[in-house]
Amino acid sequence: MNFDTSKELYETAKTIIPGGVSSPVRAIKPFPFYVESADGSKIYDADGNEFIDYCMAYGPAILGHNHPVIKQAIVRQLDKGWLYGTPTELEINLAKRISSFYPSVEMMRFVSSGSEATMSAIRLARGFTKKNKIIKIEGGFHGAHDAVLVKAGSGATTHGEPNSPGIPTDVTKNTLQVPYNDIEAMAKIIEKNKNDLAAVIIEPVLGNIGPVLPEKNYLKELRALTAENDCLLIFDEVITGFRLAPGGAQEYYQIKPDLTTLGKIAGGGMPVGVFGGRKEILELISPSGPVYQAGTFSGSPCSMAAGIAVLDYMKQNRIWETLNKKGDAFRKSLSEIVADKKLNYYVSGIASLFVVFFGEKPTNYQEVLKCDAAGYMEFFKKMLDDGIFLPPSQFETNFISTAHTEEDYEKTIAAFEKNLPKKK
Ligand SMILES: *Cc1c(COP(=O)(O)O)cnc(C)c1O
């Protein structure tokens, strides 16, 4: 494959954009490919190369790229103008749909990104409980703001900076960490801090270090613990939302959190974030209450129109049953390849998420870090050369979409077979 144009673009990009990218996970070494267009399951770069995409914009594109129904909704809205600074009926229509998928989300507010959603949800939890501390899970990623950039997953782990400089210790001292799937550690830290503990924020399935699943009853016990100790439970469903099931992980695992954050799929690929939950909590948000939160682009008409279109399409076509079955079959094929090659690797995943961990089954962040991340990157490059775009890090989840075809899966399976290392 020829990457000359991308290489040249990267040289220029680096001179004017730090690291040549607008978000660190995109900085594939030695240089990223620069995209020209994408359609369905395929993504095309500036040199004319075609890839089957399993990165899928890191989650939003559950119907594939450039979906005609979403596109039509956006184009229709463009004709009427795309930003007003006053309310639209679109916001009500999207909110009603989200609430019908997520009964725990009785009220919600729209923002422009998942980061903004978790930032606002944490502020709201602190305002409601009048307490300061939060607990997050090691390796959990909730966006790129101060309170949550402590032992964070995703790009923060890939680039070796899970704790970012530039964040005052006065802020991070209020962010407590606990390993995933360890209910005893959680119980201890809650007990010790309960007088000043506002919330536990958690990705119910740890999605930003590859999907790591909750062990039996972990989430149920966490729900009970938080309720008993007067701190709120925030489910960050920016990845799992609309993906595991229409009502996300809370429907899949039958847990009712106090607050929920959504994003990614919720805007059909347009920028969006949502935070919502119990009415008595949400009513504290300005102007109905004193907790301040605002945004010029919040409830942006194209994002709302695209969100409505994607939710209606998914519901009408009941995509989950088929898509999740495809996920199961695909993971099974991958597991067989790994077993055939006698690798001690582990294929993890749920619904339409998957990852091949280059190591034994992990249950938390520390165990994920033991995987052979360098070996994964060698594999990643071989796959890219064979026209398959996986996330450029061991510490990210892979996504399938309704646009991926049997032919895509066959090609991908063959490439895994060819490129996974032989047992040393
Ligand atoms: C992507 C992600 C975020 C951040 O969302 P942005 O839209 O990138 O700001 C927050 N939480 C989780 C679980 C995510 O996967």
The ligand as a MOL file (V3000), in Angstrom:
LIG
                    3D

  0  0  0     0  0            999 V3000
M  V30 BEGIN CTAB
M  V30 COUNTS 15 15 0 0 0
M  V30 BEGIN ATOM
M  V30 1 C -15.7850 8.6700 24.3990 0
M  V30 2 C -16.1650 8.6210 25.8280 0
M  V30 3 C -16.3310 9.7940 26.5860 0
M  V30 4 C -15.9800 11.1430 26.0380 0
M  V30 5 O -16.8400 11.5150 25.0080 0
M  V30 6 P -16.3480 12.6690 23.9860 0
M  V30 7 O -17.5380 12.8670 23.0990 0
M  V30 8 O -15.1500 12.1220 23.2970 0
M  V30 9 O -16.0230 13.8610 24.8050 0
M  V30 10 C -16.7920 9.6780 27.8810 0
M  V30 11 N -17.0690 8.4820 28.4200 0
M  V30 12 C -16.9260 7.3350 27.7320 0
M  V30 13 C -17.2740 6.0400 28.3720 0
M  V30 14 C -16.4420 7.3680 26.4220 0
M  V30 15 O -16.2610 6.2240 25.7600 0
M  V30 END ATOM
M  V30 BEGIN BOND
M  V30 1 1 1 2
M  V30 2 1 2 3
M  V30 3 2 2 14
M  V30 4 1 3 4
M  V30 5 2 3 10
M  V30 6 1 4 5
M  V30 7 1 5 6
M  V30 8 2 6 7
M  V30 9 1 6 8
M  V30 10 1 6 9
M  V30 11 1 10 11
M  V30 12 2 11 12
M  V30 13 1 12 13
M  V30 14 1 12 14
M  V30 15 1 14 15
M  V30 END BOND
M  V30 END CTAB
M  END
